[in-house]
Amino acid sequence: MPDELLTLKNLGKTSAQWLHASGIHTAEDLRRIGSVNAYHAVKSRGFGASRVLLYAIEGALRDVSWKDLPDVLKHELNTNFDSCIHGNKS
């Protein structure tokens, strides 16, 4: 059975493996949890993912290259992730 996550833009084998290990197996799982929470799930399991994965997941959800995400959106994603890990998420 093909890996659905590998059909999404920006996501490769390692990204998909990290997401699977974090309990995210389908595009619907990814949409439901969102990019910030998915990235947090990966990081909380000790994987050495950089912030590029956060952008890659967001790009996958939007069906665009992560490199094409506006800087303001990247800043918002970083702010939301930082709030998430510090328990200040509203």
PDB file as gemmi writes it, atoms N, CA and C in Angstrom:
CRYST1    1.000    1.000    1.000  90.00  90.00  90.00 P 1                      
ATOM      1  N   MET A   1       0.852  -1.183   0.000  1.00  0.00           N  
ATOM      2  CA  MET A   1       0.000   0.000   0.000  1.00  0.00           C  
ATOM      3  C   MET A   1       0.895   1.242   0.000  1.00  0.00           C  
ATOM      4  N   PRO A   2       0.690   2.141  -0.956  1.00  0.00           N  
ATOM      5  CA  PRO A   2       1.526   3.342  -1.021  1.00  0.00           C  
ATOM      6  C   PRO A   2       1.312   4.244   0.198  1.00  0.00           C  
ATOM      7  N   ASP A   3       2.343   4.939   0.559  1.00  0.00           N  
ATOM      8  CA  ASP A   3       2.289   5.858   1.693  1.00  0.00           C  
ATOM      9  C   ASP A   3       1.661   7.169   1.226  1.00  0.00           C  
ATOM     10  N   GLU A   4       0.486   7.450   1.719  1.00  0.00           N  
ATOM     11  CA  GLU A   4      -0.248   8.655   1.321  1.00  0.00           C  
ATOM     12  C   GLU A   4       0.536   9.931   1.611  1.00  0.00           C  
ATOM     13  N   LEU A   5       1.273   9.947   2.704  1.00  0.00           N  
ATOM     14  CA  LEU A   5       2.021  11.158   3.049  1.00  0.00           C  
ATOM     15  C   LEU A   5       3.079  11.480   1.992  1.00  0.00           C  
ATOM     16  N   LEU A   6       3.611  10.454   1.351  1.00  0.00           N  
ATOM     17  CA  LEU A   6       4.632  10.674   0.326  1.00  0.00           C  
ATOM     18  C   LEU A   6       4.060  11.293  -0.946  1.00  0.00           C  
ATOM     19  N   THR A   7       2.748  11.320  -1.071  1.00  0.00           N  
ATOM     20  CA  THR A   7       2.127  11.952  -2.236  1.00  0.00           C  
ATOM     21  C   THR A   7       1.973  13.457  -2.039  1.00  0.00           C  
ATOM     22  N   LEU A   8       2.196  13.911  -0.820  1.00  0.00           N  
ATOM     23  CA  LEU A   8       2.050  15.344  -0.525  1.00  0.00           C  
ATOM     24  C   LEU A   8       3.334  16.090  -0.868  1.00  0.00           C  
ATOM     25  N   LYS A   9       3.166  17.286  -1.360  1.00  0.00           N  
ATOM     26  CA  LYS A   9       4.302  18.146  -1.690  1.00  0.00           C  
ATOM     27  C   LYS A   9       5.155  18.355  -0.444  1.00  0.00           C  
ATOM     28  N   ASN A  10       6.459  18.377  -0.619  1.00  0.00           N  
ATOM     29  CA  ASN A  10       7.456  18.677   0.418  1.00  0.00           C  
ATOM     30  C   ASN A  10       7.825  17.515   1.333  1.00  0.00           C  
ATOM     31  N   LEU A  11       7.024  16.463   1.387  1.00  0.00           N  
ATOM     32  CA  LEU A  11       7.276  15.399   2.351  1.00  0.00           C  
ATOM     33  C   LEU A  11       7.998  14.239   1.697  1.00  0.00           C  
ATOM     34  N   GLY A  12       9.144  13.886   2.257  1.00  0.00           N  
ATOM     35  CA  GLY A  12       9.926  12.759   1.762  1.00  0.00           C  
ATOM     36  C   GLY A  12       9.854  11.590   2.722  1.00  0.00           C  
ATOM     37  N   LYS A  13      10.689  10.621   2.464  1.00  0.00           N  
ATOM     38  CA  LYS A  13      10.668   9.377   3.227  1.00  0.00           C  
ATOM     39  C   LYS A  13      10.906   9.607   4.724  1.00  0.00           C  
ATOM     40  N   THR A  14      11.909  10.392   5.051  1.00  0.00           N  
ATOM     41  CA  THR A  14      12.213  10.621   6.472  1.00  0.00           C  
ATOM     42  C   THR A  14      11.088  11.388   7.158  1.00  0.00           C  
ATOM     43  N   SER A  15      10.598  12.429   6.511  1.00  0.00           N  
ATOM     44  CA  SER A  15       9.486  13.199   7.084  1.00  0.00           C  
ATOM     45  C   SER A  15       8.284  12.297   7.327  1.00  0.00           C  
ATOM     46  N   ALA A  16       7.963  11.470   6.343  1.00  0.00           N  
ATOM     47  CA  ALA A  16       6.826  10.560   6.482  1.00  0.00           C  
ATOM     48  C   ALA A  16       7.055   9.570   7.625  1.00  0.00           C  
ATOM     49  N   GLN A  17       8.264   9.041   7.747  1.00  0.00           N  
ATOM     50  CA  GLN A  17       8.560   8.103   8.836  1.00  0.00           C  
ATOM     51  C   GLN A  17       8.388   8.774  10.191  1.00  0.00           C  
ATOM     52  N   TRP A  18       8.879  10.006  10.314  1.00  0.00           N  
ATOM     53  CA  TRP A  18       8.724  10.746  11.580  1.00  0.00           C  
ATOM     54  C   TRP A  18       7.251  10.986  11.888  1.00  0.00           C  
ATOM     55  N   LEU A  19       6.483  11.359  10.877  1.00  0.00           N  
ATOM     56  CA  LEU A  19       5.057  11.602  11.092  1.00  0.00           C  
ATOM     57  C   LEU A  19       4.346  10.310  11.482  1.00  0.00           C  
ATOM     58  N   HIS A  20       4.668   9.218  10.813  1.00  0.00           N  
ATOM     59  CA  HIS A  20       4.064   7.925  11.176  1.00  0.00           C  
ATOM     60  C   HIS A  20       4.395   7.564  12.626  1.00  0.00           C  
ATOM     61  N   ALA A  21       5.642   7.743  13.010  1.00  0.00           N  
ATOM     62  CA  ALA A  21       6.055   7.427  14.380  1.00  0.00           C  
ATOM     63  C   ALA A  21       5.346   8.318  15.398  1.00  0.00           C  
ATOM     64  N   SER A  22       4.832   9.441  14.928  1.00  0.00           N  
ATOM     65  CA  SER A  22       4.121  10.385  15.791  1.00  0.00           C  
ATOM     66  C   SER A  22       2.610  10.179  15.740  1.00  0.00           C  
ATOM     67  N   GLY A  23       2.174   9.124  15.051  1.00  0.00           N  
ATOM     68  CA  GLY A  23       0.752   8.804  15.001  1.00  0.00           C  
ATOM     69  C   GLY A  23      -0.008   9.472  13.871  1.00  0.00           C  
ATOM     70  N   ILE A  24       0.700  10.044  12.927  1.00  0.00           N  
ATOM     71  CA  ILE A  24       0.077  10.734  11.797  1.00  0.00           C  
ATOM     72  C   ILE A  24       0.339   9.882  10.557  1.00  0.00           C  
ATOM     73  N   HIS A  25      -0.733   9.330   9.989  1.00  0.00           N  
ATOM     74  CA  HIS A  25      -0.575   8.349   8.921  1.00  0.00           C  
ATOM     75  C   HIS A  25      -1.188   8.763   7.587  1.00  0.00           C  
ATOM     76  N   THR A  26      -2.107   9.728   7.612  1.00  0.00           N  
ATOM     77  CA  THR A  26      -2.796  10.110   6.382  1.00  0.00           C  
ATOM     78  C   THR A  26      -2.806  11.628   6.230  1.00  0.00           C  
ATOM     79  N   ALA A  27      -3.155  12.064   5.024  1.00  0.00           N  
ATOM     80  CA  ALA A  27      -3.307  13.496   4.785  1.00  0.00           C  
ATOM     81  C   ALA A  27      -4.411  14.069   5.677  1.00  0.00           C  
ATOM     82  N   GLU A  28      -5.452  13.289   5.891  1.00  0.00           N  
ATOM     83  CA  GLU A  28      -6.540  13.744   6.763  1.00  0.00           C  
ATOM     84  C   GLU A  28      -6.044  13.910   8.205  1.00  0.00           C  
ATOM     85  N   ASP A  29      -5.231  12.977   8.681  1.00  0.00           N  
ATOM     86  CA  ASP A  29      -4.630  13.124  10.013  1.00  0.00           C  
ATOM     87  C   ASP A  29      -3.862  14.439  10.090  1.00  0.00           C  
ATOM     88  N   LEU A  30      -3.095  14.712   9.048  1.00  0.00           N  
ATOM     89  CA  LEU A  30      -2.271  15.917   9.015  1.00  0.00           C  
ATOM     90  C   LEU A  30      -3.140  17.167   9.007  1.00  0.00           C  
ATOM     91  N   ARG A  31      -4.198  17.162   8.203  1.00  0.00           N  
ATOM     92  CA  ARG A  31      -5.116  18.322   8.163  1.00  0.00           C  
ATOM     93  C   ARG A  31      -5.782  18.531   9.518  1.00  0.00           C  
ATOM     94  N   ARG A  32      -6.192  17.418  10.125  1.00  0.00           N  
ATOM     95  CA  ARG A  32      -6.895  17.507  11.407  1.00  0.00           C  
ATOM     96  C   ARG A  32      -6.000  18.082  12.506  1.00  0.00           C  
ATOM     97  N   ILE A  33      -4.761  17.616  12.563  1.00  0.00           N  
ATOM     98  CA  ILE A  33      -3.864  18.044  13.646  1.00  0.00           C  
ATOM     99  C   ILE A  33      -3.217  19.402  13.351  1.00  0.00           C  
ATOM    100  N   GLY A  34      -2.987  19.694  12.085  1.00  0.00           N  
ATOM    101  CA  GLY A  34      -2.370  20.970  11.708  1.00  0.00           C  
ATOM    102  C   GLY A  34      -0.851  20.904  11.755  1.00  0.00           C  
ATOM    103  N   SER A  35      -0.235  21.841  11.084  1.00  0.00           N  
ATOM    104  CA  SER A  35       1.224  21.817  10.933  1.00  0.00           C  
ATOM    105  C   SER A  35       1.968  22.014  12.247  1.00  0.00           C  
ATOM    106  N   VAL A  36       1.530  22.945  13.063  1.00  0.00           N  
ATOM    107  CA  VAL A  36       2.248  23.222  14.315  1.00  0.00           C  
ATOM    108  C   VAL A  36       2.181  22.027  15.252  1.00  0.00           C  
ATOM    109  N   ASN A  37       1.008  21.455  15.409  1.00  0.00           N  
ATOM    110  CA  ASN A  37       0.871  20.295  16.305  1.00  0.00           C  
ATOM    111  C   ASN A  37       1.572  19.061  15.749  1.00  0.00           C  
ATOM    112  N   ALA A  38       1.563  18.900  14.432  1.00  0.00           N  
ATOM    113  CA  ALA A  38       2.277  17.771  13.825  1.00  0.00           C  
ATOM    114  C   ALA A  38       3.778  17.921  14.057  1.00  0.00           C  
ATOM    115  N   TYR A  39       4.291  19.117  13.842  1.00  0.00           N  
ATOM    116  CA  TYR A  39       5.717  19.365  14.071  1.00  0.00           C  
ATOM    117  C   TYR A  39       6.060  19.145  15.543  1.00  0.00           C  
ATOM    118  N   HIS A  40       5.205  19.621  16.426  1.00  0.00           N  
ATOM    119  CA  HIS A  40       5.420  19.418  17.856  1.00  0.00           C  
ATOM    120  C   HIS A  40       5.437  17.930  18.196  1.00  0.00           C  
ATOM    121  N   ALA A  41       4.552  17.158  17.587  1.00  0.00           N  
ATOM    122  CA  ALA A  41       4.510  15.709  17.838  1.00  0.00           C  
ATOM    123  C   ALA A  41       5.823  15.052  17.418  1.00  0.00           C  
ATOM    124  N   VAL A  42       6.350  15.472  16.278  1.00  0.00           N  
ATOM    125  CA  VAL A  42       7.624  14.926  15.800  1.00  0.00           C  
ATOM    126  C   VAL A  42       8.758  15.305  16.749  1.00  0.00           C  
ATOM    127  N   LYS A  43       8.840  16.578  17.086  1.00  0.00           N  
ATOM    128  CA  LYS A  43       9.913  17.058  17.968  1.00  0.00           C  
ATOM    129  C   LYS A  43       9.835  16.412  19.347  1.00  0.00           C  
ATOM    130  N   SER A  44       8.625  16.219  19.859  1.00  0.00           N  
ATOM    131  CA  SER A  44       8.463  15.669  21.210  1.00  0.00           C  
ATOM    132  C   SER A  44       8.891  14.200  21.287  1.00  0.00           C  
ATOM    133  N   ARG A  45       9.027  13.560  20.146  1.00  0.00           N  
ATOM    134  CA  ARG A  45       9.511  12.184  20.120  1.00  0.00           C  
ATOM    135  C   ARG A  45      11.014  12.118  19.925  1.00  0.00           C  
ATOM    136  N   GLY A  46      11.664  13.271  19.951  1.00  0.00           N  
ATOM    137  CA  GLY A  46      13.113  13.311  19.927  1.00  0.00           C  
ATOM    138  C   GLY A  46      13.753  13.315  18.554  1.00  0.00           C  
ATOM    139  N   PHE A  47      12.958  13.421  17.503  1.00  0.00           N  
ATOM    140  CA  PHE A  47      13.529  13.474  16.164  1.00  0.00           C  
ATOM    141  C   PHE A  47      14.188  14.831  15.939  1.00  0.00           C  
ATOM    142  N   GLY A  48      15.289  14.835  15.225  1.00  0.00           N  
ATOM    143  CA  GLY A  48      16.071  16.049  15.007  1.00  0.00           C  
ATOM    144  C   GLY A  48      15.575  16.890  13.846  1.00  0.00           C  
ATOM    145  N   ALA A  49      14.305  17.136  13.795  1.00  0.00           N  
ATOM    146  CA  ALA A  49      13.712  17.907  12.697  1.00  0.00           C  
ATOM    147  C   ALA A  49      13.978  19.398  12.884  1.00  0.00           C  
ATOM    148  N   SER A  50      14.358  20.042  11.798  1.00  0.00           N  
ATOM    149  CA  SER A  50      14.542  21.496  11.833  1.00  0.00           C  
ATOM    150  C   SER A  50      13.208  22.176  11.559  1.00  0.00           C  
ATOM    151  N   ARG A  51      13.203  23.496  11.642  1.00  0.00           N  
ATOM    152  CA  ARG A  51      11.981  24.250  11.371  1.00  0.00           C  
ATOM    153  C   ARG A  51      11.533  24.103   9.919  1.00  0.00           C  
ATOM    154  N   VAL A  52      12.430  23.655   9.055  1.00  0.00           N  
ATOM    155  CA  VAL A  52      12.033  23.424   7.663  1.00  0.00           C  
ATOM    156  C   VAL A  52      10.906  22.388   7.607  1.00  0.00           C  
ATOM    157  N   LEU A  53      10.915  21.410   8.507  1.00  0.00           N  
ATOM    158  CA  LEU A  53       9.824  20.438   8.522  1.00  0.00           C  
ATOM    159  C   LEU A  53       8.506  21.130   8.836  1.00  0.00           C  
ATOM    160  N   LEU A  54       8.508  22.054   9.754  1.00  0.00           N  
ATOM    161  CA  LEU A  54       7.289  22.816  10.061  1.00  0.00           C  
ATOM    162  C   LEU A  54       6.768  23.494   8.798  1.00  0.00           C  
ATOM    163  N   TYR A  55       7.661  24.140   8.064  1.00  0.00           N  
ATOM    164  CA  TYR A  55       7.261  24.820   6.828  1.00  0.00           C  
ATOM    165  C   TYR A  55       6.827  23.809   5.766  1.00  0.00           C  
ATOM    166  N   ALA A  56       7.528  22.672   5.710  1.00  0.00           N  
ATOM    167  CA  ALA A  56       7.200  21.639   4.726  1.00  0.00           C  
ATOM    168  C   ALA A  56       5.799  21.084   4.975  1.00  0.00           C  
ATOM    169  N   ILE A  57       5.460  20.877   6.232  1.00  0.00           N  
ATOM    170  CA  ILE A  57       4.127  20.369   6.561  1.00  0.00           C  
ATOM    171  C   ILE A  57       3.071  21.396   6.180  1.00  0.00           C  
ATOM    172  N   GLU A  58       3.310  22.643   6.524  1.00  0.00           N  
ATOM    173  CA  GLU A  58       2.350  23.697   6.165  1.00  0.00           C  
ATOM    174  C   GLU A  58       2.210  23.786   4.647  1.00  0.00           C  
ATOM    175  N   GLY A  59       3.336  23.722   3.940  1.00  0.00           N  
ATOM    176  CA  GLY A  59       3.285  23.739   2.484  1.00  0.00           C  
ATOM    177  C   GLY A  59       2.531  22.537   1.940  1.00  0.00           C  
ATOM    178  N   ALA A  60       2.724  21.372   2.546  1.00  0.00           N  
ATOM    179  CA  ALA A  60       2.006  20.170   2.117  1.00  0.00           C  
ATOM    180  C   ALA A  60       0.503  20.365   2.258  1.00  0.00           C  
ATOM    181  N   LEU A  61       0.100  20.968   3.362  1.00  0.00           N  
ATOM    182  CA  LEU A  61      -1.327  21.218   3.587  1.00  0.00           C  
ATOM    183  C   LEU A  61      -1.899  22.226   2.588  1.00  0.00           C  
ATOM    184  N   ARG A  62      -1.053  23.135   2.127  1.00  0.00           N  
ATOM    185  CA  ARG A  62      -1.484  24.157   1.163  1.00  0.00           C  
ATOM    186  C   ARG A  62      -1.181  23.766  -0.285  1.00  0.00           C  
ATOM    187  N   ASP A  63      -0.505  22.632  -0.470  1.00  0.00           N  
ATOM    188  CA  ASP A  63      -0.088  22.142  -1.779  1.00  0.00           C  
ATOM    189  C   ASP A  63       0.815  23.142  -2.505  1.00  0.00           C  
ATOM    190  N   VAL A  64       1.775  23.686  -1.748  1.00  0.00           N  
ATOM    191  CA  VAL A  64       2.776  24.595  -2.312  1.00  0.00           C  
ATOM    192  C   VAL A  64       4.148  24.220  -1.749  1.00  0.00           C  
ATOM    193  N   SER A  65       5.189  24.626  -2.440  1.00  0.00           N  
ATOM    194  CA  SER A  65       6.537  24.419  -1.923  1.00  0.00           C  
ATOM    195  C   SER A  65       6.715  25.224  -0.644  1.00  0.00           C  
ATOM    196  N   TRP A  66       7.398  24.640   0.316  1.00  0.00           N  
ATOM    197  CA  TRP A  66       7.635  25.369   1.571  1.00  0.00           C  
ATOM    198  C   TRP A  66       8.436  26.635   1.308  1.00  0.00           C  
ATOM    199  N   LYS A  67       9.236  26.649   0.268  1.00  0.00           N  
ATOM    200  CA  LYS A  67      10.044  27.820  -0.054  1.00  0.00           C  
ATOM    201  C   LYS A  67       9.188  28.995  -0.512  1.00  0.00           C  
ATOM    202  N   ASP A  68       7.960  28.699  -0.971  1.00  0.00           N  
ATOM    203  CA  ASP A  68       7.059  29.744  -1.446  1.00  0.00           C  
ATOM    204  C   ASP A  68       6.154  30.310  -0.357  1.00  0.00           C  
ATOM    205  N   LEU A  69       6.252  29.777   0.860  1.00  0.00           N  
ATOM    206  CA  LEU A  69       5.447  30.331   1.953  1.00  0.00           C  
ATOM    207  C   LEU A  69       5.955  31.731   2.278  1.00  0.00           C  
ATOM    208  N   PRO A  70       5.053  32.672   2.462  1.00  0.00           N  
ATOM    209  CA  PRO A  70       5.483  34.032   2.807  1.00  0.00           C  
ATOM    210  C   PRO A  70       6.201  34.071   4.156  1.00  0.00           C  
ATOM    211  N   ASP A  71       7.172  34.960   4.266  1.00  0.00           N  
ATOM    212  CA  ASP A  71       7.924  35.092   5.517  1.00  0.00           C  
ATOM    213  C   ASP A  71       7.006  35.379   6.698  1.00  0.00           C  
ATOM    214  N   VAL A  72       5.953  36.153   6.478  1.00  0.00           N  
ATOM    215  CA  VAL A  72       5.034  36.466   7.572  1.00  0.00           C  
ATOM    216  C   VAL A  72       4.343  35.195   8.080  1.00  0.00           C  
ATOM    217  N   LEU A  73       4.029  34.268   7.183  1.00  0.00           N  
ATOM    218  CA  LEU A  73       3.422  33.002   7.594  1.00  0.00           C  
ATOM    219  C   LEU A  73       4.434  32.146   8.349  1.00  0.00           C  
ATOM    220  N   LYS A  74       5.668  32.101   7.871  1.00  0.00           N  
ATOM    221  CA  LYS A  74       6.711  31.356   8.579  1.00  0.00           C  
ATOM    222  C   LYS A  74       6.897  31.916   9.993  1.00  0.00           C  
ATOM    223  N   HIS A  75       6.878  33.223  10.101  1.00  0.00           N  
ATOM    224  CA  HIS A  75       7.003  33.861  11.421  1.00  0.00           C  
ATOM    225  C   HIS A  75       5.824  33.453  12.319  1.00  0.00           C  
ATOM    226  N   GLU A  76       4.619  33.451  11.758  1.00  0.00           N  
ATOM    227  CA  GLU A  76       3.431  33.062  12.522  1.00  0.00           C  
ATOM    228  C   GLU A  76       3.524  31.598  12.971  1.00  0.00           C  
ATOM    229  N   LEU A  77       3.990  30.737  12.085  1.00  0.00           N  
ATOM    230  CA  LEU A  77       4.158  29.325  12.447  1.00  0.00           C  
ATOM    231  C   LEU A  77       5.170  29.168  13.581  1.00  0.00           C  
ATOM    232  N   ASN A  78       6.286  29.887  13.479  1.00  0.00           N  
ATOM    233  CA  ASN A  78       7.301  29.833  14.532  1.00  0.00           C  
ATOM    234  C   ASN A  78       6.756  30.340  15.857  1.00  0.00           C  
ATOM    235  N   THR A  79       6.019  31.435  15.815  1.00  0.00           N  
ATOM    236  CA  THR A  79       5.432  32.002  17.029  1.00  0.00           C  
ATOM    237  C   THR A  79       4.451  31.013  17.653  1.00  0.00           C  
ATOM    238  N   ASN A  80       3.615  30.404  16.822  1.00  0.00           N  
ATOM    239  CA  ASN A  80       2.644  29.430  17.339  1.00  0.00           C  
ATOM    240  C   ASN A  80       3.340  28.208  17.928  1.00  0.00           C  
ATOM    241  N   PHE A  81       4.399  27.748  17.281  1.00  0.00           N  
ATOM    242  CA  PHE A  81       5.134  26.604  17.822  1.00  0.00           C  
ATOM    243  C   PHE A  81       5.802  26.970  19.136  1.00  0.00           C  
ATOM    244  N   ASP A  82       6.453  28.129  19.180  1.00  0.00           N  
ATOM    245  CA  ASP A  82       7.113  28.552  20.417  1.00  0.00           C  
ATOM    246  C   ASP A  82       6.110  28.676  21.557  1.00  0.00           C  
ATOM    247  N   SER A  83       4.922  29.196  21.263  1.00  0.00           N  
ATOM    248  CA  SER A  83       3.871  29.285  22.280  1.00  0.00           C  
ATOM    249  C   SER A  83       3.421  27.905  22.715  1.00  0.00           C  
ATOM    250  N   CYS A  84       3.339  26.999  21.762  1.00  0.00           N  
ATOM    251  CA  CYS A  84       2.899  25.623  22.041  1.00  0.00           C  
ATOM    252  C   CYS A  84       3.873  24.944  23.004  1.00  0.00           C  
ATOM    253  N   ILE A  85       5.157  25.060  22.750  1.00  0.00           N  
ATOM    254  CA  ILE A  85       6.128  24.359  23.593  1.00  0.00           C  
ATOM    255  C   ILE A  85       6.315  25.012  24.956  1.00  0.00           C  
ATOM    256  N   HIS A  86       5.916  26.279  25.051  1.00  0.00           N  
ATOM    257  CA  HIS A  86       6.023  26.961  26.343  1.00  0.00           C  
ATOM    258  C   HIS A  86       4.710  26.989  27.097  1.00  0.00           C  
ATOM    259  N   GLY A  87       3.712  26.267  26.569  1.00  0.00           N  
ATOM    260  CA  GLY A  87       2.432  26.148  27.277  1.00  0.00           C  
ATOM    261  C   GLY A  87       1.582  27.393  27.259  1.00  0.00           C  
ATOM    262  N   ASN A  88       1.869  28.306  26.332  1.00  0.00           N  
ATOM    263  CA  ASN A  88       1.105  29.555  26.277  1.00  0.00           C  
ATOM    264  C   ASN A  88       0.143  29.592  25.104  1.00  0.00           C  
ATOM    265  N   LYS A  89      -0.116  28.464  24.494  1.00  0.00           N  
ATOM    266  CA  LYS A  89      -0.969  28.445  23.320  1.00  0.00           C  
ATOM    267  C   LYS A  89      -2.376  28.833  23.714  1.00  0.00           C  
ATOM    268  N   SER A  90      -2.931  29.779  22.976  1.00  0.00           N  
ATOM    269  CA  SER A  90      -4.292  30.215  23.311  1.00  0.00           C  
ATOM    270  C   SER A  90      -5.314  29.624  22.398  1.00  0.00           C  
TER     271      SER A  90                                                      
END                                                                             
